């Protein structure tokens, strides 16, 4: 995995399952992925946003414990 700020072309294709940029934008909108279209027509997607959307808060990070008062 790379540490670049933005997803690269192959990563955008993998995320959207589309090779054509207008189709990628439609998929990104449908998925609720924040993105920008650059003047050259390419799509800019922040890697941190993808991590947040797909990674989210892990189950362990939520620190769920039993409700002992209910027992």
N, C-alpha and C positions, 0 to 999 in steps of 0.2 A: 504494500500500500504506500502511496505517496503522501507527502506532507504539503502538497500544493494547496493554495487557498481555494482554487476552483477545480471542479471536475474537468477532466480532459475529454476530448472527442469520443474515444472509445467508451469511457465511463458513462457519458450521456447516452450513447447508443444502448449500452447495457441496461441503464436505468429505464429508458423509455421503450426499448425494443423497436425503435424507429431510427432509420438512417437519414431521412429527409427532415430538414430543420423545421418547416411549418408543422409537420406531424409531431415532432418532438415537443414543440410548444403546446400543441393541443393536449398531449398526454400529460405534460407537466401541470397544465392548468387543471385537468381532470383529477390529478393526484394531489392537488393543493401544494405543489412544490413551488416555492418562491424562486423566481429566476428573472433575468434581464436579457433582452435581445440586444446585442452589440450592433454598432453601425454596419458592420460587415455581414450581419445576419446570423452570426454564431450565437449560441446560447451560453450565458454565464450563470452557473449554479454554485453557490457557496458550499464547500465540503462540510462546513460546520452545520449548515442547515439540514443537509441530508443526514448527518450523524444524529442530529436532534430529532428529526422526524422519524427515522427508522430505528435509531438506537434508543432514544427516549430514556426514561428512568428504568433501570433494571429492577427486577423483583427484589433482589437483595438490598438495593439502595433504599427501598421504601421502608425498610425496618418494620415490617408488619409483625405484630405480636398478638397473642390471644387476648380476647376481652374477658379477663378473669372475673369481672363483676357480673357478667352474664351467666356464669356457671354456677 
